[in-house]
């Protein structure tokens, strides 16, 4: 049946989505919120870097911290996304869909140990990438043939070392970055049922990858040309992860035995697949000042090398004839961050921040799997620092500018997306 031949193509297409997902999630949902204080300052922290999260933001900053410190916490993230179909599209016109409510909580933890009077050793654990996107009522979602559910988890472990001059004006640092990642993806496939002339769901495909890993590195420098000014630069290397996983196919009965038998014959066998996903390099530059009494102000810009993603290739263990080669065409992107920290009392601070983050995703790639867009957002936080305990809390509202596919979506799934996220970050620390 011609419709079932199209179904076979649709099933293979799942793996094209699988290949793209690692990149899509890494770009649209790279997580820069790895410390509540830095998040409250809009992520502008490369030239301040004065708490243990400096391991992530600028590793050179741990050299200026002269106490043994343990700090841990996380960020609760709630996404809300709405899709409206293109009124000129015969398939999506009239559609109104949204995400299923859930909270995503990437953790972080840091330990700093001073060595002598000029050096500090530290270890950080954090989640620089991650996402859970599942649409409400996934078996009825109009885009279920592109993506129903996606779950990406990443965890980095970074031992780091930094040294500063005796006058504290210059510090340098570096760390080794060990990253583990895991991906789960699901979507349905469909075919035209010749017995009722309707599109029917005939199979569900699910990928569950291993926890695969790779190594990278980061480095940073912090320079204070005067008592009231500081400059910071940080670099986090790209990391290529070789993923292996299992694809599992489950037939969905339609109630038409002859049609089901024909569909079953075309469903690929469960099998292993492999692909390489390249995470980008990230460079941050910051300038901070305390020239205004009581305030610490900083401006940062961050450059991310998304253009490394020219193509992605997927290899099939059992059916190599359907190996995939898929262009990506991402662009390098910039983000701009500004933040301030004001000392209210000897123990309490208030913080403000804002950012503008430009999406690297071409319009043709905007879809149910990743409806990314340019982002803006304000942040507000408070911090307590006592003799031993520290506590930081932040509220961060991230607004994605509305984005339309403009009729160019590669999967012919056209419409517009509105996305917002609310992030609450908390950290508790203890100085020994």
Secondary structure as the mmCIF struct_conf table of DSSP 4:
data_model
#
loop_
_struct_conf.conf_type_id
_struct_conf.id
_struct_conf.beg_label_comp_id
_struct_conf.beg_label_asym_id
_struct_conf.beg_label_seq_id
_struct_conf.end_label_comp_id
_struct_conf.end_label_asym_id
_struct_conf.end_label_seq_id
HELX_RH_AL_P HELX_RH_AL_P1 UNK A 2 UNK A 28
TURN_TY1_P TURN_TY1_P1 UNK A 29 UNK A 29
STRN STRN1 UNK A 30 UNK A 30
HELX_RH_AL_P HELX_RH_AL_P2 UNK A 36 UNK A 40
TURN_TY1_P TURN_TY1_P2 UNK A 41 UNK A 43
TURN_TY1_P TURN_TY1_P3 UNK A 46 UNK A 48
BEND BEND1 UNK A 51 UNK A 51
TURN_TY1_P TURN_TY1_P4 UNK A 52 UNK A 53
HELX_RH_AL_P HELX_RH_AL_P3 UNK A 54 UNK A 57
HELX_RH_3T_P HELX_RH_3T_P1 UNK A 59 UNK A 64
BEND BEND2 UNK A 67 UNK A 67
STRN STRN2 UNK A 69 UNK A 85
TURN_TY1_P TURN_TY1_P5 UNK A 87 UNK A 88
TURN_TY1_P TURN_TY1_P6 UNK A 90 UNK A 94
STRN STRN3 UNK A 96 UNK A 98
STRN STRN4 UNK A 99 UNK A 99
HELX_LH_PP_P HELX_LH_PP_P1 UNK A 100 UNK A 101
STRN STRN5 UNK A 103 UNK A 115
TURN_TY1_P TURN_TY1_P7 UNK A 116 UNK A 118
STRN STRN6 UNK A 119 UNK A 126
BEND BEND3 UNK A 128 UNK A 128
STRN STRN7 UNK A 129 UNK A 129
STRN STRN8 UNK A 130 UNK A 134
STRN STRN9 UNK A 135 UNK A 135
BEND BEND4 UNK A 136 UNK A 137
TURN_TY1_P TURN_TY1_P8 UNK A 138 UNK A 140
TURN_TY1_P TURN_TY1_P9 UNK A 142 UNK A 146
BEND BEND5 UNK A 148 UNK A 148
STRN STRN10 UNK A 149 UNK A 164
TURN_TY1_P TURN_TY1_P10 UNK A 166 UNK A 167
BEND BEND6 UNK A 168 UNK A 169
STRN STRN11 UNK A 170 UNK A 193
TURN_TY1_P TURN_TY1_P11 UNK A 194 UNK A 197
STRN STRN12 UNK A 198 UNK A 209
STRN STRN13 UNK A 212 UNK A 226
TURN_TY1_P TURN_TY1_P12 UNK A 227 UNK A 228
STRN STRN14 UNK A 229 UNK A 236
STRN STRN15 UNK A 239 UNK A 251
BEND BEND7 UNK A 255 UNK A 255
HELX_RH_AL_P HELX_RH_AL_P4 UNK A 257 UNK A 266
BEND BEND8 UNK A 267 UNK A 267
HELX_LH_PP_P HELX_LH_PP_P2 UNK A 268 UNK A 270
STRN STRN16 UNK A 271 UNK A 279
HELX_LH_PP_P HELX_LH_PP_P3 UNK A 280 UNK A 281
STRN STRN17 UNK A 282 UNK A 289
BEND BEND9 UNK A 292 UNK A 292
TURN_TY1_P TURN_TY1_P13 UNK A 293 UNK A 294
STRN STRN18 UNK A 295 UNK A 304
HELX_RH_3T_P HELX_RH_3T_P2 UNK A 306 UNK A 308
BEND BEND10 UNK A 310 UNK A 310
STRN STRN19 UNK A 311 UNK A 316
BEND BEND11 UNK A 317 UNK A 318
HELX_RH_3T_P HELX_RH_3T_P3 UNK A 320 UNK A 322
STRN STRN20 UNK A 324 UNK A 327
STRN STRN21 UNK A 333 UNK A 343
BEND BEND12 UNK A 345 UNK A 347
STRN STRN22 UNK A 348 UNK A 357
HELX_RH_3T_P HELX_RH_3T_P4 UNK A 363 UNK A 365
BEND BEND13 UNK A 367 UNK A 369
STRN STRN23 UNK A 375 UNK A 385
BEND BEND14 UNK A 387 UNK A 388
STRN STRN24 UNK A 389 UNK A 404
TURN_TY1_P TURN_TY1_P14 UNK A 406 UNK A 407
TURN_TY1_P TURN_TY1_P15 UNK A 410 UNK A 411
BEND BEND15 UNK A 412 UNK A 412
STRN STRN25 UNK A 415 UNK A 431
#
